[in-house]
């Protein structure tokens, strides 16, 4: 099956938020070495030998770079929130030519970092006071794109596609111009090449089989990672958000430098990886004192409550405007354009056929954040 680009509704009905850009990734030419005394100080030919590695197995990654003249060099590693992870070298005097420095995938405290994408910066200063900086965020990364071709293997439960460069990916599934039902990949880093994602075809709450819906859609959006980004894997002890929240003191921030070129950047590029994610919502029926997995039997009408129980998620949501949209069996039912939490809504089910149905709520913000929740209910008709 080939994925098709869905139609994107107007903002008031923003069921799919996709940032498109008909541009190519930026490539910055490196300066060749020059041994003449008049050559200005520069850092050139910055590269890494591999795009991913497993620190938990003792692997490392080598950063290579060149200097146009003798200088003292500082090399640092930063996480996607631009917080310092490790200082690899500090004011080390190095001569003109090529050099290497290795990162073992550990942080300032000697801990193996969580699985994520990290990038390097280099700063050089010579004896005469001249300075040179390599900061890849200032000239690369963040270019947004959409993948319009991929392949789904329903029997094997896989979705496959290709990336030309290392990128941060978002994969969502739902019904065209209607309900969003599942986030398969939530702005996670992926290496270049063939990518395989695993999915059983079900919605967020495992209630709806999307393969059975004729108009189901899959949208794959991504933005490029900064040059020389490296992705770590193999750490099953803690995810990135748990790791960051467990730090006893905040880490130093990368110096804020102006962009060195004109390029279109995704709004998710510089957003916090702690906050720029799908939020967790719940659906409940206050009139029924039943556990979450129970299916209430409703005759006529019922009040449904949409909530975001996590205080961290609620703080993110309440800091911006958002909409709440309700669907019955993936068909639009009602919406509140200026949403609030908790949201109580009286459902009139008199026109809904008798039997089991799935109620779905989408919470949507203008910057493309979603919360999804679904519950089953049974409509009964009394004579």
N, C-alpha and C positions, 0 to 999 in steps of 0.2 A: 504494500500500500504506500502510495506517495502522499506526503503531507501537502495540503493546499493552504494557501494564505487566506485567513478568514477576513470577512468584512469587519471593519472597525466602526462601531457605532459612535455617535456624538458623545461629548463628555458626560451629559446627563444620564447616559446609559452606557457607562464605560465598563463593558464586560471584559474587554481585552485591552491592556495597555501595552502598546508596542512602540518602541522608538526605532525609526527607520532612518538610514542615512546612506545615500548613494555616493559613498566615498571609499577610498582605499586606505589601509593602514599606513600611518606615517612612518617613513624611514629616514633616519638622520645620518648623513654621510659622516664617516669618521675621518679625522685629519691624519695624514701620514707623518711619520717621524721626520725630523729635520735636525741635524746635529749642529747647524750653524748657531752662533751665539745670539743672533738676532731673532731666532725663532721664538714665538710666544709660547708660554706654558700651555699645554693642552693634554687632555686625556683622550685616547683614541683606541679603536678596535676592542671595545668592551664586549665580552661574550661569556657565556657559560657553556660547559661541555655537555650538559644534559638538562632537560626541562623538568625532570622529577627525580626524586630519590627517597629512600626509606632510611631515616636516621636510626630507627629502632634496631636495624640490622648492621649498624656500624658504617653505613654509607655516608658519603659527603658529596659536596658539589664544589667544583673549582671555578672561580671567577678569574678571568684573564683580562688584562688591560695593558695599554702602552702609555708611556710618558714621553713627551717631546723633549724634555730636559730633566735634569736632576731636581727632585722635589721631595718634600715630606708628605706622606700619603696617609689618609685615614679612610678605612673601608668599614661600612656599616650595613647591617641587615635590618629591614623594617617589615612589619606585618601589614596587612591590607588596610588597617586603620591608621597607617603611617606612624605607628608607635615603634620605638627602638626595640629590637629583639637581641642584637648582639653587635659588639664592636670587634671586628676581625683584625684590625690593625689601627694603631693610633700614632700619628706623627712619625711614621717609619721612613727614614731617608732611603730613597731608591733612585737609581740612575736612569738615564735615558734608555728607552727600549721597552721590551715586553716583560710583564710580571704576572704572578699568580698568587691568589690567596684562597684558602679552602675554608668552607663552612661545614661543620659537622651536624648541623640541624638542631643545635642546642641553643637555649636562650641565655640571658645574663646570669641566671641562677644555676645553669648547668642542666636544666630540664630539657627533655626532648620536646620540641614544639608540636602543637596539634597539627593535624592534616589541614593544610591551607596553602595559599600562594603568598610568597614573600619576594621582596625585591632588594637590590643593592644600591647603595650610593657610594661615590668616591669623591674625596676632596683632596686637592693637592696645593701646596704652597712652596715656592722656591725661596732661595736666600735673598732675592731682591724684593720680596713682598708680593710678587705676582701670584694669582690664585686661579685654579681651574676646578670646575665642579661637574661631576656626572650625576645627574638626578633624572632618572628615566621618566618620572611622572610629568616633568615639565615639557616633554616633547613626544611622549608615546603613551599608548593605552587609552582606554575609555571609548574608543570608536564603536558606536552601536550598529548592530546588524541583525538580520533575521534569516534563519535557515528555512528555505521553502521546499527542500527535498530531504526525505529520510525514508526509512523502511521499518515497518512494524512486523514482527513475527509473533502472531497471537499465540501460536502453539508453544513457542519457546519463551513467551513473556518478555520480549525485548523490543526496544526502540533503538535504532542505530542511525547515526548521521556522521558527518565529517566536519572538522574544524581546520581551517588553513593555518591558524596561529593559536597559541595558548590564550584562553578566554575564560570569562566568568559567564556561566550559562544559567538560563531560566527556562524550564519546560513546564507548560501548563496544559491541562486537558479539560474539555467540557463540551458544551453544545454551542454550535455556531450562533452568534448574536444572542446568546442566552446565558445559561448558568455556567459559571466556572465550578468544576467538580473536583479537581485534583491538581496539586502542584507536585510534579514528579522530581524536579530539580530546582532548588531555591537559591539561585545566584551562587552556584558553587563553581570553583575553578576546575578547568579541564585542560588537558594537554592537547597539542595539535595532533591531527590525524583522525583515525576511525574511533568513534566513541560508541559504546553500548550502554544503555540504561535499562534497568530491569523493572518491570511493572506488570502486575496481574490484571490490568485492565479495569480495576475497580476505582470508585470515587474515594474521597478522603476518609469516609467513615465505613467503607466496605459494604455499602448498601446497593449501589447501582453498578451494573456491568456496562461500561461505556461501549464495548464492542457490539452490544445489542442495539445501540442507538444509531440510526442511519445517518444523522447529522452531527456525529461527534467530530471534534476538531482537536488537533494538537498544535500548539504554537511553541516554537523554539526561538528564543531571543538570546542574544549574547553581546558582550562588549569585550574588546581586546584587553589583555593584561599589559602592564608596562614592560618595556624591553628588559631582557635578562631576568624576568620573573622565573621563579622556580617553585614547583609544587611538591610539598612533602606528603608522604602517605605512610601507613603502617602503624600509626599511633592509635591504639584502641582504648587508651586509658581515659582520655578526656577530649571532648570536642572543643572547637575554637572558642565558643561563647562561654562555656564552663571554665576554660583555662583563663580567659581574660578577666572574668568576674572573680576568679580565685586569687588574682595577684594582690599582694598585700599593699603595694604602693603603685601609683600610676607610673608608667614608663615615659621617658622623654619623647617628645614629638619630633618628627622630622622638620627641619627648617622649611618654612613656607616660602617657596620661590615662585616667581611669576612664570606663566606658560611661555615657552620659547617659540611656539608656532601657532598658527590658526588651524584649529580642527574642531569638528563637532564632537561633543562629549556626552555620553549617557548621563542622565541625572543620578544613576546608581553608582557611577564610577567612584566618586569621592564620598558617597554616603557611608555611614557607619555600618560595618558588618554585624554589629551587635543589634542594631535597630532595623536595618533595611532587610526585612524578611517577612515571610508569611506569619500572621498572628493566629493565635488559637482562640476559636469561638465555640460556644455551646448553644444548643437548642434545648429548651425544656418547656413543660406544660404545667404552670403553677397550680392549676385546678386539680391535677392528678398527683397523688403522693405515690409515685412509682419510681423504681430505679431507672437509670439512664437507658439500659438495654430493653426495658419493657416497652410494649407497643400499646399506647392508650386507645381505647375505643371511644370514638367521638360521634355524637349525634347532633347535627345542626351547626354548632359553632364551638370554638375553643380559643383560649388565649395562649399564644406562643410567646416565649421570652427568648430573645437573642442577647447573649452576654459574652463578655471577654473576661474570664475570671482572673487571669494573671495580672497582677498589679503592674509588672513591667510592660506587658503588652497593652494594658489599658492606658498607661501613661503615654506610650507612643501614639496610640489612636486618638486620645483626647487632645493632643497637641496640634491637631489639624482637622479640617472638615472631612466628613466621610458620608457615604450613602449606605443604606441597608436595603437589600432587594430580596424578596421572597419568591420562591418557585415551588410549584407542586408538580411532581413528576417531570422536572426540568422545564416546565412551562411557566412563563412569567405570571406572577399573581399580584404582587403589590410592591411598593417601594416607599422609603422615607428618604428624601433627598438631603435633608439635614439631620443625619442620624444622631442618636444619643444612646448611651449604654447605662444600665440595661434597657432594652427596648421591648416593650410589651405591645403585642398587636392582636386584635380580635380576628380570628380566621372564620369566615363564613363558609362552611363546607356544604351548604344545602345543595349546591349545584355540582358537587363532586360525586362521581359514581361510588357506589358501595364497594367496600373492599380495602385492601392495603395500598397505601400511597407513601411516597417519600417527599418530605418537606425539606427544602434546602434554603439556607440563608447565605448570601454573599455580602460581606462588608468590603467596601471599595473606597480607597482614597485617591485623590487626583494624581499622586506620584506613583500609582501602580501597586500599592500594597493591598493585600487581600487577607480576609479571614473567611473560612469556609466551614459550615457545619450542616449536617443532615440528620434527620430523625424519621423513623417510620411512624405512621399512625394508621388506624383502621377506622374507616367511615362506616357507621351502621345506620340503617334506616328503620325507624320504628313506625308501625302502622298507626 
